[in-house]
Amino acid sequence: MIEACEKWPMPLEKSSYPNVISCPVQFTQEEILKCMTDFAQEQEKLQEFTEMKACANVDSVGWVPDDEHLEKSRDVARTIKAGLLEHSTTELEREAIGNHFPFDDHDEDL
């Protein structure tokens, strides 16, 4: 949406329109900066997650090639989780990792 506002008006044809109206949606510089910062952080987290999946040899839906790789993948995931917990600076971070670590089998107890 921010990009659309920045490029407003977007010509649909080669001819120009004589009555150009201003973009109906406006953002402050602070809102734009926050959105861009949040987006960059999210992209960084997605890249980290992609790298973790590659290290654990897990595909995009969480599968491993075979049972032989399963234990290796679990060991890698446990190591990653332990490292994240070790570097956590707040109780909230530790709780989030403990409850929402993507490689945990959340249905394991069922």
DSSP file (Angstrom, degrees, kcal/mol; ACC not computed):
  #  RESIDUE AA STRUCTURE BP1 BP2  ACC     N-H-->O    O-->H-N    N-H-->O    O-->H-N    TCO  KAPPA ALPHA  PHI   PSI    X-CA   Y-CA   Z-CA
    1    1 A M     >        0   0    0      0, 0.0     4,-2.3     0, 0.0     5,-0.2   0.000 360.0 360.0 360.0 -40.1    0.0    0.0    0.0
    2    2 A I  H  >  +     0   0    0      1,-0.2     4,-2.4     2,-0.2     5,-0.2   0.921 360.0  50.3 -62.3 -42.8    2.9    2.3    0.8
    3    3 A E  H  > S+     0   0    0      1,-0.2     4,-1.9     2,-0.2    -1,-0.2   0.898 108.9  51.9 -62.2 -39.8    4.4    1.7   -2.6
    4    4 A A  H  4 S+     0   0    0      1,-0.2     4,-0.4     2,-0.2    -1,-0.2   0.915 110.6  48.3 -62.4 -42.1    1.1    2.4   -4.3
    5    5 A C  H >< S+     0   0    0     -4,-2.3     3,-0.8     1,-0.2    -2,-0.2   0.897 110.7  51.0 -64.4 -39.9    0.8    5.7   -2.4
    6    6 A E  H 3< S+     0   0    0     -4,-2.4    -1,-0.2     1,-0.2    -2,-0.2   0.831 114.7  43.0 -67.2 -31.3    4.4    6.7   -3.3
    7    7 A K  T 3< S+     0   0    0     -4,-1.9    -1,-0.2    -5,-0.2    -2,-0.2   0.368  92.7 163.7 -96.3   4.7    3.8    6.0   -7.0
    8    8 A W    <   +     0   0    0     -3,-0.8    15,-0.1    -4,-0.4     2,-0.1  -0.435  53.6  42.2 -67.5 140.0    0.4    7.7   -7.1
    9    9 A P  S    S-     0   0    0      0, 0.0    -1,-0.1     0, 0.0    -4,-0.0   0.607  78.8-165.1 -79.9 142.6   -1.0    8.5   -9.6
   10   10 A M        -     0   0    0     -2,-0.1     2,-0.2    -6,-0.0    -2,-0.1  -0.832  19.9-129.7 -94.3 115.8   -0.2    5.4  -11.6
   11   11 A P        -     0   0    0      0, 0.0     5,-0.1     0, 0.0     3,-0.1  -0.463  18.9-169.4 -67.9 130.7   -0.8    5.9  -15.3
   12   12 A L  S    S+     0   0    0     -2,-0.2     2,-0.3     3,-0.2     4,-0.1   0.691  73.9  19.5 -90.9 -22.3   -2.9    3.1  -16.7
   13   13 A E  S    S-     0   0    0      2,-0.5    -1,-0.0     1,-0.0     0, 0.0  -0.817  89.7 -98.8-135.9 175.9   -2.3    4.2  -20.3
   14   14 A K  S    S+     0   0    0     -2,-0.3     2,-0.2     2,-0.1    -1,-0.0   0.771  99.5  84.7 -71.6 -24.2    0.2    6.4  -22.1
   15   15 A S  S    S-     0   0    0      1,-0.1    -2,-0.5     0, 0.0     2,-0.3  -0.493  80.2-126.9 -77.5 149.7   -2.2    9.3  -22.1
   16   16 A S        -     0   0    0     -2,-0.2    -2,-0.1    -5,-0.1    -1,-0.1  -0.682  15.8-124.5 -95.6 151.9   -2.2   11.5  -19.0
   17   17 A Y        -     0   0    0     -2,-0.3     3,-0.3     1,-0.1    -1,-0.0  -0.811   9.4-148.4 -96.3 131.6   -5.4   12.4  -17.2
   18   18 A P  S    S+     0   0    0      0, 0.0     2,-0.9     0, 0.0    -1,-0.1   0.819  89.2  54.5 -70.7 -29.7   -6.1   16.1  -16.7
   19   19 A N  S    S+     0   0    0      2,-0.0     2,-0.4     0, 0.0    -2,-0.0  -0.654  71.5 177.2-108.5  76.8   -7.8   15.7  -13.4
   20   20 A V        -     0   0    0     -2,-0.9     2,-0.3    -3,-0.3    -4,-0.0  -0.659  13.0-156.1 -81.3 127.7   -5.4   13.9  -11.1
   21   21 A I        -     0   0    0     -2,-0.4     2,-0.1     1,-0.1    -2,-0.0  -0.703  23.6-101.6-100.4 157.2   -6.7   13.5   -7.6
   22   22 A S        -     0   0    0     -2,-0.3    -1,-0.1     1,-0.1     0, 0.0  -0.373  50.8 -83.0 -73.9 157.0   -4.5   12.9   -4.6
   23   23 A C        -     0   0    0    -18,-0.2    -1,-0.1     1,-0.2   -18,-0.0  -0.363  33.4-139.7 -60.2 132.0   -4.1    9.5   -3.2
   24   24 A P  S    S+     0   0    0      0, 0.0     2,-0.5     0, 0.0    -1,-0.2   0.652  86.9  62.4 -72.0 -13.1   -7.0    8.7   -0.8
   25   25 A V        -     0   0    0    -24,-0.1     2,-0.4     2,-0.0    -2,-0.1  -0.948  67.6-174.6-115.3 131.8   -4.7    7.0    1.6
   26   26 A Q        -     0   0    0     -2,-0.5     2,-0.4     0, 0.0   -24,-0.0  -0.955   6.4-165.7-126.5 144.8   -1.9    8.9    3.4
   27   27 A F        -     0   0    0     -2,-0.4     2,-0.1   -25,-0.1    -2,-0.0  -0.968  20.5-124.8-126.2 144.5    0.9    7.7    5.7
   28   28 A T     >  -     0   0    0     -2,-0.4     4,-2.3     1,-0.1     5,-0.2  -0.417  30.6-110.1 -77.7 163.3    3.1    9.7    7.9
   29   29 A Q  H  > S+     0   0    0      1,-0.2     4,-2.7     2,-0.2     5,-0.2   0.869 121.1  54.5 -61.2 -36.0    6.9    9.4    7.6
   30   30 A E  H  > S+     0   0    0      2,-0.2     4,-2.6     1,-0.2    -1,-0.2   0.908 108.2  48.2 -64.5 -42.0    6.9    7.7   11.0
   31   31 A E  H  > S+     0   0    0      2,-0.2     4,-2.4     1,-0.2    -2,-0.2   0.904 112.8  48.4 -65.0 -41.1    4.3    5.1    9.8
   32   32 A I  H  X S+     0   0    0     -4,-2.3     4,-2.5     2,-0.2    -2,-0.2   0.933 112.5  48.2 -64.2 -45.9    6.3    4.4    6.6
   33   33 A L  H  X S+     0   0    0     -4,-2.7     4,-2.5     2,-0.2    -2,-0.2   0.915 112.5  48.7 -61.6 -44.2    9.5    4.0    8.6
   34   34 A K  H  X S+     0   0    0     -4,-2.6     4,-2.9     2,-0.2     5,-0.2   0.921 112.2  48.9 -62.4 -44.2    7.9    1.7   11.1
   35   35 A C  H  X S+     0   0    0     -4,-2.4     4,-2.5     1,-0.2    -2,-0.2   0.919 113.0  46.9 -61.7 -44.3    6.4   -0.4    8.3
   36   36 A M  H  X S+     0   0    0     -4,-2.5     4,-2.3     2,-0.2    -1,-0.2   0.885 113.5  48.5 -66.6 -38.6    9.7   -0.6    6.4
   37   37 A T  H  X S+     0   0    0     -4,-2.5     4,-2.4     2,-0.2    -2,-0.2   0.932 112.6  47.9 -65.9 -46.2   11.6   -1.5    9.6
   38   38 A D  H  X S+     0   0    0     -4,-2.9     4,-2.4     1,-0.2    -2,-0.2   0.906 111.9  50.5 -60.5 -42.3    9.0   -4.2   10.5
   39   39 A F  H  X S+     0   0    0     -4,-2.5     4,-2.5    -5,-0.2    -1,-0.2   0.921 110.0  49.4 -62.8 -44.5    9.2   -5.6    7.0
   40   40 A A  H  X S+     0   0    0     -4,-2.3     4,-2.1     1,-0.2    -1,-0.2   0.900 111.7  49.0 -62.6 -41.1   13.0   -5.8    7.1
   41   41 A Q  H  X S+     0   0    0     -4,-2.4     4,-2.4     2,-0.2    -1,-0.2   0.908 111.0  50.0 -64.4 -41.5   12.9   -7.6   10.5
   42   42 A E  H  X S+     0   0    0     -4,-2.4     4,-2.5     2,-0.2    -2,-0.2   0.903 109.8  50.6 -63.9 -41.2   10.3  -10.0    9.2
   43   43 A Q  H  X S+     0   0    0     -4,-2.5     4,-2.1     2,-0.2    -1,-0.2   0.896 109.9  50.9 -62.8 -39.6   12.4  -10.7    6.1
   44   44 A E  H  X S+     0   0    0     -4,-2.1     4,-2.4     2,-0.2    -2,-0.2   0.915 110.7  48.3 -63.5 -43.3   15.4  -11.3    8.3
   45   45 A K  H  X S+     0   0    0     -4,-2.4     4,-2.5     2,-0.2    -2,-0.2   0.895 110.5  51.3 -65.1 -40.1   13.5  -13.8   10.5
   46   46 A L  H  X S+     0   0    0     -4,-2.5     4,-2.3     2,-0.2    -1,-0.2   0.887 109.9  50.0 -64.0 -38.0   12.2  -15.6    7.4
   47   47 A Q  H  X S+     0   0    0     -4,-2.1     4,-2.3     2,-0.2    -2,-0.2   0.917 110.6  49.3 -65.5 -43.1   15.8  -15.9    6.2
   48   48 A E  H  X S+     0   0    0     -4,-2.4     4,-2.4     1,-0.2    -2,-0.2   0.911 111.3  49.8 -61.1 -42.2   16.9  -17.3    9.5
   49   49 A F  H  X S+     0   0    0     -4,-2.5     4,-2.5     2,-0.2    -2,-0.2   0.900 109.3  51.4 -64.2 -41.0   14.0  -19.8    9.5
   50   50 A T  H  X S+     0   0    0     -4,-2.3     4,-2.0     1,-0.2    -1,-0.2   0.904 111.0  48.4 -61.4 -41.6   15.0  -20.9    5.9
   51   51 A E  H  X S+     0   0    0     -4,-2.3     4,-2.4     2,-0.2    -2,-0.2   0.884 110.2  51.4 -67.1 -38.7   18.5  -21.4    7.1
   52   52 A M  H  X S+     0   0    0     -4,-2.4     4,-2.3     2,-0.2    -2,-0.2   0.919 109.5  50.3 -63.5 -42.7   17.4  -23.4   10.1
   53   53 A K  H  <>S+     0   0    0     -4,-2.5     5,-2.7     1,-0.2     4,-0.5   0.903 110.6  49.8 -61.9 -40.2   15.2  -25.6    7.9
   54   54 A A  H ><5S+     0   0    0     -4,-2.0     3,-0.8     3,-0.2    -1,-0.2   0.913 110.5  49.6 -65.2 -42.2   18.2  -26.2    5.6
   55   55 A C  H 3<5S+     0   0    0     -4,-2.4    -2,-0.2     1,-0.2    -1,-0.2   0.888 114.8  44.1 -62.4 -39.2   20.5  -27.1    8.6
   56   56 A A  T 3<5S-     0   0    0     -4,-2.3    -1,-0.2    -5,-0.2    -2,-0.2   0.461 110.1-124.2 -85.9  -1.0   17.9  -29.6    9.9
   57   57 A N  T < 5 +     0   0    0     -3,-0.8     2,-0.4    -4,-0.5    -3,-0.2   0.905  59.7 149.4  57.7  44.5   17.3  -31.0    6.4
   58   58 A V      < -     0   0    0     -5,-2.7    -1,-0.2     6,-0.1     6,-0.2  -0.896  39.7-134.8-110.3 135.9   13.5  -30.2    6.7
   59   59 A D    >   -     0   0    0      4,-3.0     3,-1.7    -2,-0.4    -1,-0.0  -0.140  39.7 -82.5 -81.9-175.1   11.4  -29.3    3.7
   60   60 A S  T 3  S+     0   0    0      1,-0.3    -1,-0.1     2,-0.1    -2,-0.0   0.705 129.9  43.6 -65.0 -21.1    8.9  -26.5    3.4
   61   61 A V  T 3  S-     0   0    0      2,-0.1    -1,-0.3     0, 0.0    -2,-0.0   0.304 123.9 -97.2-106.9   8.9    6.1  -28.5    5.1
   62   62 A G  S <  S+     0   0    0     -3,-1.7     2,-0.2     1,-0.3    -2,-0.1   0.582  77.2 136.2  94.1  10.9    8.3  -29.9    7.8
   63   63 A W        -     0   0    0      2,-0.0    -4,-3.0    -5,-0.0    -1,-0.3  -0.627  40.9-148.4 -92.7 151.1    9.1  -33.3    6.4
   64   64 A V        -     0   0    0     -2,-0.2    -6,-0.1    -6,-0.2     6,-0.1  -0.791  30.6-107.5-109.7 159.8   12.5  -35.0    6.4
   65   65 A P  S    S-     0   0    0      0, 0.0     2,-0.3     0, 0.0    -1,-0.1   0.875  86.3 -27.9 -57.9 -41.5   13.7  -37.3    3.6
   66   66 A D  S >> S-     0   0    0      1,-0.0     4,-1.0    -3,-0.0     3,-0.7  -0.952  71.6 -81.3-163.0 177.6   13.4  -40.6    5.6
   67   67 A D  H 3> S+     0   0    0     -2,-0.3     4,-0.9     1,-0.3     3,-0.3   0.817 121.3  62.6 -61.8 -31.1   13.6  -42.1    9.1
   68   68 A E  H 3> S+     0   0    0      1,-0.2     4,-0.6     2,-0.2    -1,-0.3   0.880 107.9  42.3 -61.6 -37.6   17.4  -42.1    9.0
   69   69 A H  H <> S+     0   0    0     -3,-0.7     4,-2.8     1,-0.2    -1,-0.2   0.656  97.0  80.6 -82.1 -16.1   17.4  -38.3    8.7
   70   70 A L  H  X S+     0   0    0     -4,-1.0     4,-2.5    -3,-0.3     5,-0.2   0.934  94.2  43.0 -59.9 -50.2   14.7  -37.9   11.3
   71   71 A E  H  X S+     0   0    0     -4,-0.9     4,-2.5     2,-0.2    -1,-0.2   0.888 114.2  51.6 -65.6 -38.2   16.9  -38.3   14.4
   72   72 A K  H  X S+     0   0    0     -4,-0.6     4,-2.4     2,-0.2    -1,-0.2   0.925 111.3  48.2 -61.9 -43.3   19.6  -36.1   12.8
   73   73 A S  H  X S+     0   0    0     -4,-2.8     4,-2.6     1,-0.2    -2,-0.2   0.902 110.9  50.4 -64.3 -41.1   17.1  -33.4   12.1
   74   74 A R  H  X S+     0   0    0     -4,-2.5     4,-2.7    -5,-0.2    -1,-0.2   0.906 109.8  50.8 -63.5 -41.0   15.7  -33.6   15.7
   75   75 A D  H  X S+     0   0    0     -4,-2.5     4,-2.2     2,-0.2    -2,-0.2   0.920 111.6  47.3 -62.5 -43.5   19.3  -33.3   17.1
   76   76 A V  H  X S+     0   0    0     -4,-2.4     4,-2.6     2,-0.2    -2,-0.2   0.923 112.2  50.1 -63.0 -43.8   19.9  -30.2   15.0
   77   77 A A  H  X S+     0   0    0     -4,-2.6     4,-2.7     1,-0.2    -2,-0.2   0.905 110.1  50.0 -62.4 -41.9   16.6  -28.7   16.0
   78   78 A R  H  X S+     0   0    0     -4,-2.7     4,-2.6     2,-0.2    -1,-0.2   0.900 111.2  49.6 -63.0 -39.9   17.4  -29.4   19.7
   79   79 A T  H  X S+     0   0    0     -4,-2.2     4,-2.3     2,-0.2    -2,-0.2   0.918 111.8  47.8 -64.7 -43.8   20.8  -27.7   19.3
   80   80 A I  H  X S+     0   0    0     -4,-2.6     4,-2.5     2,-0.2    -2,-0.2   0.932 113.1  48.4 -61.8 -45.7   19.2  -24.7   17.6
   81   81 A K  H  X S+     0   0    0     -4,-2.7     4,-2.7     1,-0.2     5,-0.2   0.917 110.7  50.4 -62.4 -43.9   16.5  -24.4   20.3
   82   82 A A  H  X S+     0   0    0     -4,-2.6     4,-2.4     1,-0.2    -1,-0.2   0.905 111.1  49.6 -61.0 -41.2   19.2  -24.7   23.1
   83   83 A G  H  X S+     0   0    0     -4,-2.3     4,-1.8     2,-0.2    -2,-0.2   0.903 111.1  48.7 -64.4 -41.6   21.2  -21.9   21.4
   84   84 A L  H  < S+     0   0    0     -4,-2.5     4,-0.5     2,-0.2    -2,-0.2   0.918 112.6  48.0 -64.2 -42.7   18.2  -19.7   21.1
   85   85 A L  H >< S+     0   0    0     -4,-2.7     3,-0.9     1,-0.2    -2,-0.2   0.902 109.7  53.2 -64.0 -40.0   17.3  -20.3   24.7
   86   86 A E  H 3< S+     0   0    0     -4,-2.4    -1,-0.2     1,-0.2    -2,-0.2   0.860 113.0  43.4 -63.0 -35.9   20.8  -19.6   25.8
   87   87 A H  T 3< S+     0   0    0     -4,-1.8    -1,-0.2    -5,-0.1    -2,-0.2   0.390  86.0 118.1 -93.4   3.7   20.9  -16.2   23.9
   88   88 A S    <   -     0   0    0     -3,-0.9     3,-0.0    -4,-0.5    -3,-0.0  -0.482  44.8-167.3 -69.9 139.8   17.4  -15.2   25.1
   89   89 A T        +     0   0    0     -2,-0.2     2,-0.3     1,-0.1    -1,-0.1   0.588  64.6  43.6-105.6 -13.1   17.5  -12.0   27.2
   90   90 A T  S  > S-     0   0    0      1,-0.1     4,-1.9     0, 0.0     5,-0.1  -0.908  76.2-121.7-131.8 160.1   14.0  -12.0   28.6
   91   91 A E  H  > S+     0   0    0     -2,-0.3     4,-2.6     1,-0.2     5,-0.2   0.853 114.0  58.7 -64.7 -34.6   11.6  -14.5   30.2
   92   92 A L  H  > S+     0   0    0      2,-0.2     4,-2.5     1,-0.2    -1,-0.2   0.903 105.4  48.8 -62.3 -41.8    9.1  -13.6   27.4
   93   93 A E  H  > S+     0   0    0      2,-0.2     4,-2.5     1,-0.2     5,-0.2   0.925 112.1  48.6 -63.0 -44.4   11.6  -14.7   24.7
   94   94 A R  H  X S+     0   0    0     -4,-1.9     4,-2.6     1,-0.2    -2,-0.2   0.904 112.5  48.4 -63.0 -40.8   12.3  -18.0   26.6
   95   95 A E  H  X S+     0   0    0     -4,-2.6     4,-2.4     2,-0.2     5,-0.2   0.907 111.0  50.6 -65.3 -41.8    8.6  -18.6   27.0
   96   96 A A  H  X S+     0   0    0     -4,-2.5     4,-2.3     2,-0.2    -2,-0.2   0.916 112.8  45.9 -63.3 -43.2    8.0  -17.9   23.3
   97   97 A I  H  X S+     0   0    0     -4,-2.5     4,-1.2     1,-0.2    -2,-0.2   0.922 113.8  49.7 -65.2 -43.5   10.8  -20.3   22.2
   98   98 A G  H  < S+     0   0    0     -4,-2.6    -2,-0.2    -5,-0.2    -1,-0.2   0.871 121.5  32.9 -62.9 -37.6    9.5  -22.9   24.6
   99   99 A N  H  < S+     0   0    0     -4,-2.4    -1,-0.2    -5,-0.2    -2,-0.2   0.706 130.3  29.0 -93.5 -21.3    5.9  -22.7   23.5
  100  100 A H  H  <  +     0   0    0     -4,-2.3    -2,-0.2    -5,-0.2    -3,-0.2   0.183  67.9 146.4-130.8  18.8    6.3  -21.9   19.8
  101  101 A F    ><  -     0   0    0     -4,-1.2     3,-1.7     1,-0.2    -4,-0.1  -0.426  47.0-138.0 -61.0 124.6    9.6  -23.3   18.5
  102  102 A P  T 3  S+     0   0    0      0, 0.0    -1,-0.2     0, 0.0     4,-0.1   0.709  96.6  52.5 -64.7 -21.2    8.7  -24.3   14.9
  103  103 A F  T 3  S+     0   0    0    -26,-0.1     2,-0.2     2,-0.1   -26,-0.1   0.468  83.7 105.8 -96.2  -0.1   10.5  -27.6   14.9
  104  104 A D  S <  S-     0   0    0     -3,-1.7     2,-1.2     1,-0.1     3,-0.1  -0.512  78.3-120.7 -72.3 146.8    8.9  -29.0   18.1
  105  105 A D    >   -     0   0    0     -2,-0.2     3,-1.6     1,-0.2     4,-0.2  -0.774  29.3-173.6 -87.5  98.4    6.2  -31.7   17.5
  106  106 A H  T 3  S+     0   0    0     -2,-1.2     3,-0.2     1,-0.3    -1,-0.2   0.601  82.9  50.9 -73.6 -10.3    3.3  -29.9   19.1
  107  107 A D  T >  S+     0   0    0      1,-0.1     3,-1.6     2,-0.1    -1,-0.3   0.281  77.6 107.9-103.2   8.1    1.1  -33.0   18.7
  108  108 A E  T <  S+     0   0    0     -3,-1.6    -1,-0.1     1,-0.3    -2,-0.1   0.815  76.4  50.6 -57.5 -35.5    3.7  -35.3   20.3
  109  109 A D  T 3         0   0    0      1,-0.2    -1,-0.3    -4,-0.2    -2,-0.1   0.566 360.0 360.0 -83.2  -8.0    1.7  -35.7   23.5
  110  110 A L    <         0   0    0     -3,-1.6    -1,-0.2    -4,-0.0    -2,-0.1   0.484 360.0 360.0 -76.6 360.0   -1.6  -36.7   21.7
